[in-house]
Amino acid sequence: WTLPNPRKAYAAWRDLLRPDGEMAIIDGNYYLDLYDEDYRRRMRYLESVKQGRNYGLHAQTNVGNVDFDIIREIARDLPMSRERRPAWDVAALMGVGMTDIHVKSLDKEQYSILTENGIAELPSMFVVCARMPTGSSPYMDAVSYPLIDDSSLARFAESEGSEDGVLSVLKALSDTRRVKTVKALLSGRMSVQQISYVTACSQSLASHNLIILRKAGLVGTEKSGREVLYHLTDRYRTQIVLEMCELMSERGRGSEGEKGSRQPDRNHDVARQDVYG
């Protein structure tokens, strides 16, 4: 954030790594509100929720009673104060040849906005992890799967994963009407009657589907007067799951189409006739 040339610094840090070495960047968009209207609205919202502007990490560690107004003025001239991160970091790390890049938000209070391309999360604090390629290029690392040794295989077999939770979500989404229910709830809260109308089924079946979605952790409830309304427990991540399923389905249909579009090889057919009479 305070470095005069962060991209050059990332390249220098990369040079310190051995193949398969990892880099972690923990930082935040602390002063992006100076230049970005979306982050300005984010700051105002969180200030109203927390009832005060200095509630974050800087305030908690402000032992010397630093004047944040002075810090904000300094931040105006720093190069990273204008960049949306961690998107910038991902592009910069890819540019210097890092691979296997992962991003995670460290915010306790999530904040999302609706864009032309769907819902987008605006993170403040985040961590970005990246790895030095083991092969000749990040591309080779991406297209070649690593060989699993015996010790890793034993560790995978003994590890206690979250298979039950994954299976519960996949089972909940294995029904057309339940998927349609989830898609409808992306637009907002709904009653059983409204969901019944959208999914073209009886209210009893709609209630049954909602129970399954609730058990899977996808749907929650709240009361509005005498009426019970249903909502998605995590709208952003649910949308990601649906989009990934659609993408994988499109790829599957594409590969099937390629197989079906292959024309018979006349020379091959003739050769088969010669061999088998």
C-alpha positions as CSV (number, residue, x, y, z in Angstrom):
1,W,0.0,0.0,0.0
2,T,2.8,2.4,0.8
3,L,5.3,1.0,-1.8
4,P,6.2,3.4,-4.6
5,N,6.3,0.5,-7.2
6,P,4.3,-2.5,-5.9
7,R,4.6,-4.5,-9.1
8,K,8.4,-4.3,-9.0
9,A,8.3,-5.3,-5.4
10,Y,6.2,-8.4,-6.2
11,A,8.8,-9.3,-8.9
12,A,11.6,-9.0,-6.3
13,W,9.7,-11.1,-3.8
14,R,9.1,-13.8,-6.5
15,D,12.9,-13.9,-7.2
16,L,13.4,-14.9,-3.5
17,L,11.2,-18.0,-3.8
18,R,12.2,-21.5,-4.8
19,P,10.0,-23.5,-7.2
20,D,6.8,-24.3,-5.4
21,G,7.5,-21.6,-2.8
22,E,4.5,-19.5,-1.7
23,M,3.8,-15.9,-1.1
24,A,1.0,-14.4,1.0
25,I,-0.1,-10.7,0.9
26,I,-2.4,-9.5,3.7
27,D,-3.6,-6.0,3.1
28,G,-6.8,-3.9,2.6
29,N,-8.5,-1.2,0.7
30,Y,-8.2,1.2,3.6
31,Y,-8.4,4.5,1.7
32,L,-10.0,3.5,-1.6
33,D,-13.0,5.6,-0.5
34,L,-11.0,8.7,-1.4
35,Y,-11.4,7.9,-5.1
36,D,-14.0,5.2,-5.4
37,E,-17.7,6.0,-5.0
38,D,-18.8,2.4,-4.3
39,Y,-16.2,2.2,-1.5
40,R,-17.3,5.6,-0.2
41,R,-20.9,4.3,0.2
42,R,-19.4,1.1,1.8
43,M,-17.6,3.2,4.4
44,R,-20.7,5.3,5.1
45,Y,-22.8,2.1,5.6
46,L,-20.3,0.5,7.9
47,E,-20.0,3.7,9.9
48,S,-23.7,3.8,10.4
49,V,-23.7,0.1,11.5
50,K,-20.8,0.5,13.9
51,Q,-21.7,4.0,15.0
52,G,-18.3,5.5,14.5
53,R,-15.6,5.8,11.8
54,N,-12.6,4.4,13.7
55,Y,-13.8,0.9,14.5
56,G,-11.5,-1.2,12.3
57,L,-8.0,-2.6,12.6
58,H,-6.3,0.8,12.6
59,A,-8.4,2.0,15.5
60,Q,-7.8,-1.2,17.5
61,T,-4.0,-0.9,17.1
62,N,-3.8,2.9,17.4
63,V,-1.6,2.9,20.5
64,G,-0.1,6.4,19.8
65,N,-3.4,8.1,19.1
66,V,-2.5,8.7,15.4
67,D,-4.5,11.4,13.6
68,F,-6.2,9.4,10.8
69,D,-7.0,12.6,8.9
70,I,-3.3,13.2,8.4
71,I,-2.9,9.6,7.3
72,R,-5.7,10.0,4.8
73,E,-4.0,13.0,3.3
74,I,-0.8,11.1,2.9
75,A,-2.8,8.2,1.2
76,R,-4.1,10.5,-1.5
77,D,-0.6,10.5,-3.1
78,L,0.1,6.8,-2.8
79,P,-0.2,4.7,-6.0
80,M,-2.3,1.9,-4.5
81,S,-5.0,4.2,-3.0
82,R,-6.7,4.3,-6.4
83,E,-6.7,0.6,-7.2
84,R,-9.4,-1.9,-6.4
85,R,-7.7,-4.8,-4.6
86,P,-7.3,-7.7,-4.5
87,A,-8.2,-7.7,-8.2
88,W,-5.1,-5.6,-8.9
89,D,-2.9,-8.0,-6.9
90,V,-4.2,-11.0,-8.8
91,A,-3.3,-9.3,-12.2
92,A,0.1,-8.2,-10.9
93,L,1.0,-11.6,-9.6
94,M,0.0,-13.2,-12.8
95,G,2.0,-10.6,-14.6
96,V,5.2,-11.6,-12.8
97,G,4.6,-15.3,-13.4
98,M,3.0,-16.5,-10.2
99,T,0.5,-19.3,-10.3
100,D,-2.1,-21.1,-8.1
101,I,-3.5,-17.7,-6.9
102,H,-6.2,-17.7,-4.2
103,V,-8.0,-14.8,-2.6
104,K,-10.0,-14.7,0.6
105,S,-11.8,-11.8,2.3
106,L,-11.0,-11.2,5.9
107,D,-14.0,-8.8,6.5
108,K,-16.3,-9.6,9.4
109,E,-19.0,-7.4,7.7
110,Q,-19.5,-8.3,4.0
111,Y,-20.6,-5.6,1.6
112,S,-21.9,-6.3,-1.9
113,I,-23.2,-4.2,-4.8
114,L,-25.3,-5.1,-7.8
115,T,-23.5,-4.6,-11.2
116,E,-24.3,-5.2,-14.8
117,N,-22.6,-8.6,-14.5
118,G,-24.4,-9.6,-11.3
119,I,-23.6,-9.3,-7.6
120,A,-20.0,-8.2,-6.7
121,E,-18.4,-8.2,-3.3
122,L,-16.4,-5.1,-2.2
123,P,-13.7,-6.4,0.2
124,S,-11.8,-4.2,2.6
125,M,-9.3,-6.6,4.3
126,F,-8.1,-9.6,2.3
127,V,-5.3,-12.2,1.9
128,V,-3.9,-13.2,-1.5
129,C,-1.8,-16.4,-1.7
130,A,0.3,-17.3,-4.8
131,R,2.8,-20.0,-5.7
132,M,6.1,-20.0,-7.7
133,P,5.7,-22.4,-10.7
134,T,7.5,-25.7,-10.5
135,G,7.5,-26.1,-14.2
136,S,8.8,-24.0,-17.1
137,S,5.7,-21.7,-16.9
138,P,2.5,-21.1,-15.0
139,Y,0.7,-22.6,-18.0
140,M,2.5,-25.9,-17.6
141,D,1.6,-25.9,-13.9
142,A,-2.0,-25.3,-14.7
143,V,-2.5,-28.0,-17.3
144,S,-0.4,-30.7,-15.7
145,Y,-1.8,-32.3,-12.6
146,P,0.8,-33.2,-9.9
147,L,1.7,-36.8,-9.2
148,I,0.4,-37.9,-5.8
149,D,3.0,-39.8,-3.7
150,D,2.1,-42.5,-1.2
151,S,2.4,-40.3,1.9
152,S,0.0,-37.7,0.3
153,L,-2.4,-40.5,-0.7
154,A,-2.4,-41.9,2.9
155,R,-3.0,-38.4,4.3
156,F,-6.0,-37.8,1.9
157,A,-7.5,-41.2,2.9
158,E,-7.2,-40.4,6.6
159,S,-8.3,-36.8,6.4
160,E,-11.8,-35.9,7.7
161,G,-13.4,-33.8,5.0
162,S,-16.7,-32.1,4.6
163,E,-18.2,-34.7,2.2
164,D,-21.5,-34.9,4.2
165,G,-22.0,-31.1,3.9
166,V,-21.2,-31.1,0.2
167,L,-23.5,-34.0,-0.4
168,S,-26.3,-32.3,1.4
169,V,-26.1,-29.2,-0.8
170,L,-25.8,-31.2,-4.0
171,K,-28.8,-33.4,-3.0
172,A,-30.8,-30.2,-2.2
173,L,-30.0,-28.9,-5.7
174,S,-30.8,-32.1,-7.5
175,D,-34.4,-31.2,-8.1
176,T,-35.6,-28.8,-10.8
177,R,-38.1,-27.0,-8.7
178,R,-35.7,-26.5,-5.8
179,V,-33.1,-25.0,-8.2
180,K,-35.9,-22.7,-9.5
181,T,-36.7,-21.8,-5.9
182,V,-33.1,-20.8,-5.2
183,K,-32.9,-18.8,-8.4
184,A,-36.2,-17.0,-7.5
185,L,-34.8,-16.2,-4.0
186,L,-31.8,-14.5,-5.6
187,S,-34.2,-11.6,-6.4
188,G,-35.3,-11.2,-2.8
189,R,-37.4,-12.6,0.0
190,M,-40.5,-14.6,-0.8
191,S,-43.4,-16.3,0.9
192,V,-44.5,-20.0,0.3
193,Q,-47.4,-18.8,-1.8
194,Q,-45.1,-16.7,-4.0
195,I,-42.6,-19.6,-4.4
196,S,-45.5,-22.0,-5.2
197,Y,-46.5,-19.6,-8.0
198,V,-43.0,-19.2,-9.4
199,T,-42.2,-22.9,-9.4
200,A,-45.7,-24.0,-10.6
201,C,-46.4,-26.4,-7.8
202,S,-48.6,-26.8,-4.8
203,Q,-47.9,-24.9,-1.6
204,S,-47.3,-28.2,0.3
205,L,-44.7,-29.3,-2.3
206,A,-43.1,-25.8,-2.1
207,S,-42.9,-26.1,1.7
208,H,-41.4,-29.5,1.4
209,N,-38.7,-28.2,-1.0
210,L,-38.0,-25.3,1.3
211,I,-37.4,-27.7,4.3
212,I,-34.8,-29.6,2.3
213,L,-33.1,-26.3,1.2
214,R,-33.1,-25.2,4.9
215,K,-31.5,-28.4,6.1
216,A,-28.8,-28.0,3.5
217,G,-28.1,-24.5,4.8
218,L,-29.1,-22.7,1.6
219,V,-32.3,-21.0,2.8
220,G,-33.3,-19.2,6.0
221,T,-36.5,-17.8,7.4
222,E,-37.7,-14.6,9.0
223,K,-41.1,-13.3,10.1
224,S,-42.9,-10.3,8.6
225,G,-46.0,-9.8,10.8
226,R,-47.8,-13.1,10.6
227,E,-46.2,-14.2,7.4
228,V,-43.0,-16.3,7.1
229,L,-40.6,-15.1,4.5
230,Y,-37.7,-17.2,3.0
231,H,-34.3,-15.9,1.9
232,L,-30.9,-17.2,0.9
233,T,-28.5,-17.5,3.7
234,D,-25.6,-16.5,1.5
235,R,-26.8,-14.9,-1.7
236,Y,-23.3,-14.2,-3.2
237,R,-21.9,-17.7,-2.7
238,T,-25.1,-19.4,-3.8
239,Q,-25.0,-17.5,-7.1
240,I,-21.4,-18.6,-7.6
241,V,-22.5,-22.3,-7.1
242,L,-25.3,-21.9,-9.6
243,E,-23.0,-20.2,-12.2
244,M,-20.3,-22.8,-11.8
245,C,-22.9,-25.6,-12.3
246,E,-24.2,-23.9,-15.5
247,L,-20.6,-23.4,-16.7
248,M,-19.7,-27.1,-16.2
249,S,-23.0,-28.2,-17.8
250,E,-22.2,-26.1,-20.9
251,R,-18.7,-27.6,-21.1
252,G,-20.2,-31.1,-20.9
253,R,-22.7,-30.3,-23.7
254,G,-19.9,-28.8,-25.7
255,S,-17.8,-31.9,-25.5
256,E,-20.8,-34.2,-26.4
257,G,-21.4,-31.9,-29.4
258,E,-17.9,-32.3,-30.6
259,K,-18.2,-36.1,-30.4
260,G,-21.5,-36.0,-32.3
261,S,-20.2,-33.7,-35.0
262,R,-17.3,-35.9,-36.0
263,Q,-17.8,-37.2,-39.5
264,P,-17.1,-40.9,-40.2
265,D,-13.7,-41.5,-41.8
266,R,-14.3,-43.2,-45.1
267,N,-10.7,-44.4,-45.4
268,H,-11.0,-45.9,-41.9
269,D,-14.3,-47.6,-42.8
270,V,-12.7,-49.1,-45.9
271,A,-9.7,-50.3,-43.9
272,R,-12.0,-52.0,-41.5
273,Q,-13.8,-53.8,-44.4
274,D,-10.4,-55.0,-45.7
275,V,-9.4,-56.4,-42.3
276,Y,-12.7,-58.0,-41.4
277,G,-13.9,-58.9,-44.9
